[in-house]
Amino acid sequence: MPDRTVRDFPIFPLGLVALPHEYVPLHIFEPRYQTMFAECLERESEFGIVWATESGLRHVGCACEITRVLERMEDGRLNVLTRGTRPFRIVAEQDELAYPAATVEFLEDKPEQVDEAVVAAAHAAYAQLVLQATDTEPDDVDVATKTAYEMAATVDFGLDAKQGLLDLRSENARLRLATRLFKAACKRLDFVERAQARARSNGKVRFG
């Protein structure tokens, strides 16, 4: 089995949580992160996004690849598009490099049989959310191939919910959590739609 522990892994602490398959646009302006991204681009290597909370860094983050440089500015700043690839755990923070880094362990799911009923429930809840949010019927074949990460990466959940998904080492558990999150999002959308309808009618429900 290959060694999943890596030293000198670039770490980008941010006030956000990235998921595998999620596209994350970033504006790079601090000199130390300009150095980090210059090296990642030269080596075509990954870096890690870790949620920086008031109490410190979360231990589990998401490795990302730079998919495109959107803009380079004369002062060294960059606008880049990145994509989440795989979860990792910080084993030890390092301060030897010109930018934040750590020894990390890339994480794998525990061996398990994925429950088809759990998969079906998650896909149905996701399809309903897509329909409700976009008024567009999603392609059944496309939805049927999506993992929990792939579905969740397209929805703007809160940070705690996204970190919860990232922390889980079971696809069944992620699918169950994603199902609850999709259903909760549908309820919120329904509430917003009803509130907007009431506002358009001056707070009165119209009959006939």
N, C-alpha and C positions, 0 to 999 in steps of 0.2 A: 504494500500500500504506500503511495507517495506521501511524503511529509507535508502535512497541511499547515505547519507553522512557518511563518515568514517573518524575518526581521526587517527593520528599516522600511516598513510599509507606510507610505504617506497618508496622513490623517488630516481631514478637513472638518473641524468642529463647526457645526452650523445650528441654527435654530430651526431645523427641519429634519424630517426622517425620510430617507429614500428607501424604495423597495426594489428588489430585482425586477427588471423589465420596465421600470419607470423612467421616463425621460425627465431630466432636471436641468433647466437652463441656469447658468451661474455667471456672475460678474466677478472677475478676479482683479482686485485692485491693490491688496497689500503686497509689498515687495517679497515677503517670504513665500506667499502663495503663488506669486508670479514665478518664483524660482521653482516651486514644486511642480507647477503645471508645465513649465518649460521642460523639465526633466521627464515628466510623464509623456509629453508629446514626443520627445526625442527617442525615448525607449519604447513608446507605444505600450505603456504599462498602466495598471490600474491605480486608483487612489481610493481612500475610504471616507465616506460621509458618516459622521457620528453626531447624534443629537446632543448638543451642549445645553444642559438644563441648568437651572439656578444652583442645583446641588452638585453639579459636575457632569462629566461625560458619561453617557450610558455605555455599558460594556459591549453591547452588540450593535454593530453598524452594518452598512451595506457598501461593498466594493462597487466602484463605478468605472466605466471606461469613457474616454472623451470621444464622442462620435463625430463632432464637427466644431471647428473654430468659426464662430459666427462673425467676429470682428476683432481686429488687432488695432490698438491705438498707439500713437507715437510715444506716449509715456509708459508703455509696457502693460497697460491694462488689457484684459481679454474678456470677451463675451464668448462663452462656449456652451455647447449642448452636450450633456453627459447622459449616460444610461446605466441604471443599476444592473449589477451582474450576479452577485452572490453575497450571502451574509457572512460575517466574521465576528469573532470575539477578541477584544483587546486582552492580551496576556500581560503585557507590561508596556507602559508608556516610555518613550525614549526622547532624549533631548540633545543627542549628539549632532543632529543634522541642522541645516539652515531653516528647516520648517518642522512643524509637528509630525512625529512619526511614532510608530509602535511596533512591538512584536505582536503579531496577530495569528489566530488560528481560524482557518476557513471551516465553516460549519456544514455538516451533512445531516440530513434527516435520519431519524431512526428507521430501521427496516420495518415495514408494515404493508399490509394489503389495503389499498385505498378502497373505502366503502362506496359502492356505486350509488347507494341511496343518498349519501352525504354529497357526492359529486352532483347528482341530479338536482338536489335542493339548492345548492349554491348556484348552479347554472341558471335555474329558474328564477331565483331571486335577483341575480345580476341582469338577466334579460328584462325582467320587469322594471328594474331601475333604469336601464338604458332607454327603454321605451318611454317611461314616464318623464325622464329628464330631457330627451331629445325629440320626442314624438316620431321616432324612427324605429321600426321593427328590426332588431338585430338579426344577423344571419345565424340560424340555428347551428349550422355546421361549424362556423367560426367559434361560436360560444362553447360548443361541445368540446373543443380542443384546449380550452383555457384552464390554466392552473389557478390556484387561489392568488398567487402573486400577480399573475398576468391580469386577472380581473381587477384586483385591488389597485394595481398601478394606474388604472384609468379613472379612479374615483378620488376626489379630494376629501379624504377622511381627516379627522383630528390627529394630532401628533401621538397621543397616547394609544389610539386605536392602531395606527400604523406601526408603532413600536411593538405593540402586542403581537401583531402578525409576524414581525421580524424576529421576535424572541422565540417563537414556537418552532420546534424541531419535528413536527408531525404535519403532513399534508392534510390528514383528516381533521386535525385540530384547527389548522388554518382555514379550511373550507367551512367548518362549523362557525368559526368566528366571523369569517367573511359573510356568511349567510345572514347572521344577526346584524352585521353592519349594513348590508344592502337593504334589508327589510326596514331598519331604523331610518335609513336615508330616504326610502320611499315614503315613510310616514311623515318625515319632515317636509318633503316636497309637497305632499298632499296638504299638509297644514298651511304651507306658504301659499299654495294655489287657492285654498279656501279663504285665507286672510286677504289675498289680493282681490278675490271676487267680492268679499264683504266691503272692502275699501272702495271698489268701483261703484257699489250700490249704496254708498253713504252709511254702511253698517247695517243696512236692512236687507233681509232675504226677499228676493223677488219671486212671486208665484204667478204663473200664467203669462 
